Amino acid sequence: MQLTQFPIPFVKMSGTGNDFIIIDHRKPLIPVEAMPEFASLVCRRKFSAGADGLIFIEDADQADFKWRFFNADGSLAEMCGNGARCAARFAYMHGIAPARMRFETLAGIIEAQVSDIEVSVKMTEPVDVQMHREIMVDDKPVLLHSVDTGVPHAVVFVDDIEQTDVCALGSRIRHHEAFMPAGTNVNFVQKLDGAFKVRTYERGVEDETLACGTGATACALIAALLDQTASPVEIITSGGDRLAIIFDVQDGMSADNVFLKGPAHVVYKGELNAEALL
């Protein structure tokens, strides 16, 4: 890839272990058609900056700003809960938006509030709730539930989450014909005393990530619909951090007024040079 505008300033941020490269793109630096390849190259670990995703912050007409969010493989994503929290703090820190803000995503307008390192985002209304689904994986039945919390998620409850082969089973479910053609993110969840431990295989990253905001939200909502818990729900991520999910259950079938709350940390600021794309 040949780009002429180097170096490119960026900020590396982490939302409970979900890490992102964020670029202020209000003055365009990367052609839109080059963004997928650029994201996939820059998100490579060891060879480049490395991240679960890349976020471009751009001007918007109907909100404080808009984003273009790319997964690590260069695919464009509709929504990312932890990415949204990091983007909100980035925008507030750089004077792009006030502490209470609205920004555009492919999943719709997202509302967020920043309070120091804590960021709360109002998630899109969950849709396509499907409970008690059974699919066959390697000739064995797997019971799961699914919901779209901005992006599609499958939720599988397990007895021992530490012994669950998240990558192997997650990959098979992610690519299962039941979720084609788009595929799905896959969450494995275990109920603990007063909280739920979640491990997620993320579509687009194609690996287990240390956290997933939309996945944590999906698990909390499904657990509530199964009468295992009530709002607010505490989710413990793979990285050991904690997220709070607040919501209202509607008729025992779905939920609204869904909020995701947790820390968004600035890891470092830097500049991408041309060699980051080699």
C-alpha positions, -999 to 999 in steps of 0.1 A, spaced: 0 0 0 13 34 -10 3 63 12 20 97 12 8 113 45 32 100 71 36 101 100 0 95 111 -8 104 147 -28 79 167 -38 69 202 -38 34 215 -67 27 240 -80 -2 259 -115 -9 270 -112 -37 296 -86 -55 275 -102 -48 241 -76 -26 225 -80 -1 197 -60 23 175 -79 56 172 -71 82 145 -85 117 144 -96 116 107 -116 149 106 -89 160 82 -88 130 58 -55 111 58 -65 77 44 -87 72 13 -119 54 21 -111 26 -4 -77 20 13 -91 19 49 -98 -19 51 -62 -28 40 -47 -1 61 -66 -14 92 -56 -50 86 -20 -40 83 -18 -17 113 -37 -41 136 -12 -69 131 5 -77 164 43 -79 165 46 -65 129 28 -32 135 10 -13 162 -14 -42 169 -50 -40 181 -84 -57 180 -97 -29 158 -91 5 143 -114 36 147 -114 66 124 -131 97 141 -148 119 115 -171 149 113 -208 143 113 -239 164 104 -264 148 128 -242 142 159 -209 153 176 -189 130 153 -191 97 134 -168 67 133 -156 42 109 -148 10 128 -127 -18 113 -120 -52 128 -85 -64 129 -90 -83 96 -101 -51 79 -138 -59 79 -162 -30 86 -182 -35 118 -215 -20 127 -209 -16 164 -184 -23 192 -193 -16 228 -158 -12 242 -147 6 210 -176 30 215 -164 37 251 -129 43 239 -140 65 210 -161 86 234 -133 92 258 -110 101 229 -135 126 215 -139 142 249 -102 144 256 -96 161 222 -124 186 225 -144 169 197 -174 163 219 -187 173 253 -189 148 282 -225 139 271 -223 132 234 -239 115 205 -220 98 176 -229 80 144 -222 43 138 -235 19 112 -258 5 140 -273 40 146 -267 70 168 -249 61 201 -252 82 232 -223 83 257 -212 100 289 -176 104 300 -167 107 337 -129 106 341 -119 71 329 -154 57 333 -175 58 302 -211 48 298 -227 42 264 -263 36 255 -264 6 233 -286 1 204 -319 -17 211 -313 -55 210 -330 -73 182 -335 -108 168 -336 -125 202 -337 -163 198 -337 -185 228 -330 -222 233 -315 -229 199 -298 -262 193 -272 -267 166 -249 -296 158 -212 -291 161 -189 -320 153 -219 -343 155 -227 -331 190 -256 -309 201 -248 -274 214 -276 -254 231 -273 -217 227 -292 -184 226 -286 -155 202 -293 -118 201 -281 -88 180 -267 -61 203 -254 -40 175 -236 -70 160 -248 -107 162 -239 -128 192 -244 -164 202 -244 -171 239 -234 -206 253 -236 -213 291 -209 -236 304 -201 -253 337 -164 -246 336 -154 -216 315 -116 -221 321 -117 -255 305 -137 -244 275 -119 -245 242 -130 -210 232 -111 -208 199 -119 -242 186 -156 -243 195 -160 -206 190 -147 -208 154 -170 -237 145 -201 -218 159 -190 -185 143 -189 -202 109 -219 -225 114 -245 -226 86 -271 -214 111 -254 -180 112 -245 -176 76 -238 -156 56 -227 -130 81 -215 -153 108 -217 -145 145 -196 -136 176 -196 -164 202 -197 -159 239 -192 -186 266 -205 -176 300 -204 -191 335 -225 -179 364 -206 -170 395 -216 -156 428 -230 -122 420 -215 -120 385 -210 -138 352 -176 -147 337 -175 -143 299 -150 -154 272 -156 -143 237 -146 -155 202 -148 -124 180 -158 -124 144 -134 -102 125 -106 -107 150 -110 -145 145 -97 -152 180 -106 -149 216 -104 -113 228 -99 -101 264 -132 -83 264 -162 -76 241 -187 -50 251 -215 -61 228 -208 -97 239 -210 -88 276 -242 -70 269 -256 -100 250 -247 -124 279 -263 -101 305 -295 -98 285 -298 -135 278 -291 -143 315 -319 -119 325 -343 -134 300 -335 -168 315 -344 -154 350 -308 -160 362 -302 -124 371 -316 -88 370 -302 -54 361 -276 -42 368 -255 -72 358 -217 -74 365 -197 -91 338 -161 -103 344 -141 -103 312 -113 -126 301 -88 -99 311 -102 -98 347 -118 -64 344 -155 -58 351 -183 -42 331 -217 -32 343 -248 -37 321 -279 -18 330 -312 -23 312 -350 -27 314 -366 -60 305 -397 -58 283 -424 -85 287 -397 -111 295 -389 -112 258 -364 -84 252 -349 -53 268 -344 -16 262 -326 13 277 -294 -8 276 -262 8 290 -227 -5 290 -204 10 316 -167 5 324 -132 20 321 -116 32 289 -78 36 293 -53 56 273 -23 33 267 -1 56 247 1 81 219 23 77 189 28 81 152 25 55 125 53 55 99 53 40 65 71 9 78 41 1 99 25 -12 67 53 -34 56 
